[in-house]
Structure formats: C-alpha cells, structure tokens
Amino acid sequence: MFSFDRRDFGPDFTFGVATAAYQIEGGQGHGRGPSIWDTFSATPGNVHNGDTGLHACNHYELWPADLDLIRDGGFDAYRFSFAWPRLIPQGTGAINIEGVDFYDRLIDGMLERGIKPYATLYHWDLPSTLQDRGGWMNRDIAHWFADYATLIAQKFGDRLAATATINEPWCVAFLSHFLGVHAPGYRDLRATARAMHHVLFAHGQAIDALRAEGTKNLGIVLNLEKSEPMTQSADDIAACNFGDAAFNRWYLDGLFKGRYPKEMTEWLAPYLPENYQADMEVVSRPLDWLGINYYTRGLYRASNVPGMPVEQVKGPLELTDIGWEIYPQGLSDLLVRVSNDYTKIPLYVTENGMAEVEGEDDPRRVKYYDDHLKAVLAAREAGADVRGYFAWSLLDNYEWAEGYNKRFGLVHVDYETQQRTPKASYRSFQGLLHNTR
Ligand code: FCB
C-alpha cells in the first residue's frame, strides 16, 4: 500500500496508466503496413533474444479486458498511442479502414468505462515506406506527419481528452540515429542532427494541423533526465552541461524558447539542416500542456574517448532490473526546473515506473511508485503545476531492444497464454484510487 492519500493530490489530479501501440498490440495483419520496428527487430543482433512485436500482448484482440483492468484499478485516464502504419499503411495516402475501426472501438470503450483517452500520435513505429524515403532525416516528414495528424483529428479528435504529437523526441533522434540502439539503428552524426531538428519541426506542423481541425488540449511528451556531474571538478561539470544540453535543453529550449543550446549548435553545425533557424517559430508553437517521462538521472564525466564529447557513468544508487538508478529526487528537481525556467503550462508525468524481475509480488516497485508520487507532491508544494501522473506500464510488454525480458507492468503477462495477473503494485494503485473516480 502507498503511504499517502489520494486527497493529498487534490480533487482534479489525473491518475492514469500508459502503454504504446507497438509494445502491446500485436495484430499485425488487418491491413496494417510494416513499421521500422518490424524490420529492426527482425535483424539479428538488434533485440534481446530476437524478440519482435509480432504478437506482443495481443491487445488488438484483448483490449476490452485491458480496459476493464484500467477501470477496475480506479484510474481516470489511459495514455495510449496510435500506430501510424495501422491507420495509413504506406505512411501517406490510402487509409486502412480496419485500423480506423480498431481505434474507434478502443476510444469508445474507454469512454463507456469512464476512462479519459490521452493519445500519442507517434510512439516510434514509423511506416517503413517513409523510412525508405529517409524517415526523420527527410524534412518532408513534417508534411507526412501533419497529414497523419489531420486524419487523427478528423476521425478521433473530438473524443480525445488530450493529444500529444511525439513520444520522447530524444529517443526518436539521438538514441535511434546516434547511439543506434533503437530503429532505424543508425550511428551517423548528420542523420542525428537532421532527425533532432525534423522531429521538433514535425511536432510543430502537427500542432498546427490538429489546431486547424479544432482538436483541443495539445502537447508533447519529453523524456527528461536529471543530469548530474560525477564529481565537482570543472571538467565533469562541463561534461554534465553538455549532456544536459543534448538530453534536456535541445528539446526544452527549442519548444519554449525557440532556439537550440549553443553547445549543440556548435557541435552539430556542419550537419544541421540549412536555415533551420527559419523553422523555430513552428518548433515553438504554444502548447496546452507538457508531458514528462522520468525514469532516472544521467551521471556525467569528461570523456577519454577521442571525439566523444562526454561519457555517462553508472552511479552507486540502487538499480532497477534494467540497470537504471532509482532517484525520486530527480523527478521533483526536474518538475520544478521546468516550471521555473521554461513554462507555466500544466505539467503531466506521462511515464514513470521500473523494470523488475518476473513475479506478481513486487514490493520494490510499490516503493518506487510511492517514492516517486511523493516526489510529485513535493514538486507541487514547491510550485510546479503538475496535473497528473501516468504509471508505465499497465502491462508487461515489448521493451524495445530488451524484448520481453524486461517487465514494467502493473499487471503480469504470460506471453504463452496471454493471461493477465495483477501485481501487488496494481493493487496498491487500486487501494489508493478505488471509489474516488
Ligand atoms: C520509455 C518509453 C516507453 C518504455 C519506457 C520503459 O522511454 O517511452 O515506451 O519503453 O521507456
């Protein structure tokens, strides 16, 4: 059980759970086109155990039971993502009616159960045909994405409580084009620089498209880390500032100040798209809310590797099963920082949670949530306007390059039988939220 009361968050605070299409849906027939995660995961060596999202949690068929779990847990809201290739199989052009019908049923299913739909347009499953045309490296993606956003607005917009354009642009750009860990798995600085700008330019174009169609309550979801230097030496502090610029400030400065941090524009100068400055007004379109995904801190020291500006090191704190340090204070610090330095629009913690070894008794996870929810309360007391919190994740699911090996769910999934079994962490939320919706 948690050590606080729901009333501590006030009557209007939204509690939810989050998932993403590729990680849970399966159902890859039904007119859905191929995505970059299908081919990336099919390429030997990219994903633990060669796991793919082919079946995942079979949410495509089992969604009514999954929505029942959300309702029975007492949650107010469900953060889900649309799969672009399910709606527009080739990325542009013809629409897949079966896909539209699926999301119609899913959204109506939420509304029937009194669950507010919080939608994300892009959670990493880019249609493969668009990757063939350069994907996030191609400036045209802003128009492809805006057209897709228009479709979402027209078909579903009036039923959505909140809509985010992109999930975690750092992952879309840096993790996928510089570190090569996620699809499309590139390690190329020019590809990275272009993706870093185009992902935010596409976001801004999609905001315009959604607004033009009358869709309300628009935002974006950033993954932020608490960047800290390993020691107080001048070199480590400089490394930390660079890491902070690459991870946090590129996105925060771009969105809320209409400019990119100097450390980054200097580093990437030869590779950034020509005249990117002219796009910054679109990048920094006003938003209605900001989502923050928080898992851990980043600890930096000066790099000894030639050409690498900084090095990230593992710290001494307790680790989750995926090897991330547990650091609730970092969540408070980030929320307060964003509120003080960037924006007064409502903030939501759109993802937070931990990987834990398989099992239905998960006391470490209960404590993780308890400590992080208290960190949210502390940030609110310090003046940050945090309006909601979404646990990652409803279900154990396909954890990208880690495959099915890492489990983040409040509910255990047996992938052989697709049996769902609530864990102690689910029961803790149920105890907190029950009968208060
Ligand atoms: C975030 C992703 C989400 C999930 C969690 C663990 O970066 O948005 O899909 O994989 O990490």
Residues whose N, C-alpha, C, O or C-beta is under 5 A from the ligand:
A	BS01	FCB	A20
